[in-house]
Amino acid sequence: MNDKVFAKPITKQFEFDAEVAAVFDDMLDRSVPYYKESQKLTQFFVLKNLSKEYNRVYDLGCSTASLLISLAKQCEHTELIGLDNSEAMLEQAAKKAHAFDAKIILEQADILAYEYKVADAFVSNYTLQFIRPLVREELVAKIASSLRKEGVFIFSEKVISHHPKLNKELIEHYYEFKKEQGYSEYEIAQKREALENVLVPYSEEENIKMAKDNGFSHCEVVFRWANFATFIAIR
């Protein structure tokens, strides 16, 4: 289904409800530049870092589970666990997993309170930015403590620049991208308003510092387009 969520006046802040879940895959493809390419990179690093000892991967905020479904085709003996707090998203994920006969585990859960088992890799695609800054670092520390030595945390985030002029230009360029994908200026403005104070992005430097301050020995960007970036953090 095509994303028309913001073609009408908004009445609430953004949330991952049934309306969004129904069009989420289209929303991602048209709203996140080079999304498929960043996901291929994520899969590559996950597969390169699987061990024979644990074979467990968590996807935090898995939404419709596209990443896990793709991984399921490539690693048969790995426990692939998708966590999301949205029931509507998980319903879509379950339908897709069934259609592709993908052996994945889906759980409705609060990723802040969840009791993780030792894992080879954690993945988070545009999820941290929806977590309040006050507890974001706590989650990153929890992820680090749940990874085996040299395990990886691969996360993609919208990022900001602390240079006001550059930040404005990055946003302007992103809006031009969205127009090219068929979104109207009205839809862009509506979504921006709905996300106000819901999505709180960090800068590239702040994301790296957060990882290094909370249990990771190394963190760097492996892909970036304007104000969208994919990071890899190594325990």
N, C-alpha and C positions, 0 to 999 in steps of 0.2 A: 504493500500500500504506500502511496505517496504521502509525504509529510505535509499536512495542511493545518497542523495544530495551532499555529500562530497567525493563520489567515483571518481569524475572527478576534474580537476584543478579548483580552485576558481578564479573568476575574480572580486570579490567585497567583501565588508564587509558583515557580516551576517545581513539579514533582514527577516522579516516575510512576505515573498511574496507568490505567488501562488504555487511555487514549494515546499516551506517549509510547507505551509498549507495542501497540499495534503497528506503529510506523517507525519504530526505533532504528531498525537496520537502514532504512532509507534516510533517516535523519542523520545517522553517523556518516554515511557515504557522502552526503551533500553538505554536511556542516563541519567535518573534520578533514582538513587538507591531507591528502596522501595517507588516509587511514589504512587502506589495505596494505600499503608498503610498510608502514610502521608495524602492522600486525605480523607481516612476514618476518620482519626483524625480530620481533618478540618471540615468535615460534622458533626461529633459528637458535636464539640464545637459550631458550628453555630446553630444547632438544640437546644442545651441546653440553648442558650442565646436569643432565640426569645421571644419577648414580645407580649402581646395582643394589645399594644398601637400603635406600629409602623409597625411591620411585614414587614421589608424591608431589603434586603441584596444586597450589591454590590460586584461584582467580577471584579476587576481591571486587565485588560489584560486577558480577559476571554478565549482567543484563540478559541478553538472549543467547548467551553461551557460544557465539560463533567461534571464538578462539579455542575453547575446549573441544568443540566438535571437530575442528580442523586438527587439533593435536591428537585426538582419539584415533584418527586414521593413521598416525605415524608412530605411536608408542603404545603397543598393546598391553604391556605389563606395568602401566603407571596408573596410580590412583589420581584421577583428575576431579578436583572438587571445586564447584562453583558456588559462591556465596553471594546472596543479594537480599536486601530487606524488602524488595518489592515483589509482592505475590504475583502481580500482573506480568512482570518481566520473567519470572520463573515459569509461569504458565506457557509463555511463548517459547522459552528455552526448552522446556520439556517436549513440546510439540516438534521443535526442530530436531532435538536429539533422537526422538522416536523415528522421525522421517529418515534420518541419516543412519539409524541404527548405531548411534554413538554411545559407547559405554562410559558415561560420566555420572558424577554424583552432584545433585543440586539440592541446596539447603537454603531455606529462608532463615536468615540470621543477621544479627548485629555484629559486624566485623570487628568492632571495638571490644565486645565482650566474649567473642567466640574463643573456645579452647582449642588452639591449634596443636596438631601433632608435628613432629619433626618432618621437614620438607626439603626437597631439592630446590624448589623455586616458588616464588610468589609473583603473581602478575596483578597489576592494577591499572586499568585503562580509564583515565579521566575520572577517577574515583576520589583520590585524596583531596582534590579541590572542593569537594562537597562536604568535607569533614571540617568542623570548626577548628581553627588554628590552635586553640588551647589544648585540644586533645590529639591533634594530628601527629605530633612528635611521639606521643605515647603509643600510637598504633605502629609507627615505624620501628620503634624500639621492640615492640612485641613481635613484629615480623622478623627482625634480626635475631631475636632470641629463639625463634622457632625454626630457623634455617640451620642446616648442617654447615660445618666449616667450609667456606668458599661457595656456599649456596648463593643464589642470585635473586634479587628483587628487581623486576623490570616494570617500570611504571611510566605511563604517558600522562602529560599534564598540559593544560593551557598555561602559558607563562607570561609574565609582564616584564617591562623594562622600567627601571627607576629613573630613566631619562625621560622627562615629560613629553618632549617633542617626538622622540623616537617611539615611545609607547603609543602616542596618538596615531602616528603613521603606520605602525604595525596593525593597529585595530582597523584603520581605514583600508589597508590592503586586504585584511581578512574579510571585511564587509564586501569588498569588490569581488572576492572569491565567491562569497555566498550568492551574490547577484548572478554571477556566471552559472551557478548551479540552479537558478530558477527561482530563488527567493526574492520577494519584493522588499522594498525599503520598509513597508509597513510591517511585514513579518519579522524582519530583522530587528526593528525597533521594539516590537512586542516581546520577542524572546529576550532581548537585552533587559527589558524592564522586569520580566518574570524571573530572570536569573539574578537580579540585583540583591546582594547580600546573601544569596544562596550559594553561588559559586565564588570562592575566594582564592584566586590564584597567587602563587609565589613567583618570584623571579627564578631564572635558571640557577643563579648562585645560591639562593635561599634553599632551593630543593636539594642541591648537592650538600650544603652545610647541614641540613636537617638529617640527611642520611648518615653523614660522617659523625655527627654528634650523637647518633643513636644506634651505634653498634656495627656500622659498616666500615670496612677498611678502605674502600674505594668507591667512588661514584662519578660517572661522567655521562654526558649526552652522546647518544649514538645516532640520533636523527633529530633534525629540527627544520621546521618550515615557519618562518616569521614567528608568530607567538604560540606555536605548538611544538612540544618537544617530547622525545622518548629517552628515558634514562635507564642505565643499568647500575645497580649497586651490588657490590660483592662483599659478602660477610667476611 
